[in-house]
Amino acid sequence: MNAEELDGIYTEFCRALGRVGESAAESFLARFALMCMLRIDAVEPLRELIAAAAEGCAEEVARPDASVAAEACDEG
């Protein structure tokens, strides 16, 4: 996947998240994560991704004025 494809699919992901709405966002994200885990089908890469995502969230908590995910979706 090149940078343009990544940008396009991330934009599509953000739009889908917006369509389901705030009330269903948590369910959408959980379902998407589980489907990705099933598709990746390898424990170690999944552990690395989980750790990286958690680390990013810890950084956001440390700077509550910035939301990386919200900014990224707004740009897309």
Summary of the structure (lengths in Angstrom):
residues: 76
radius of gyration: 13.6
end to end distance: 17.0
largest distance: 35.7
contacts: 149
relative contact order: 0.11
helix: 86%
strand: 0%
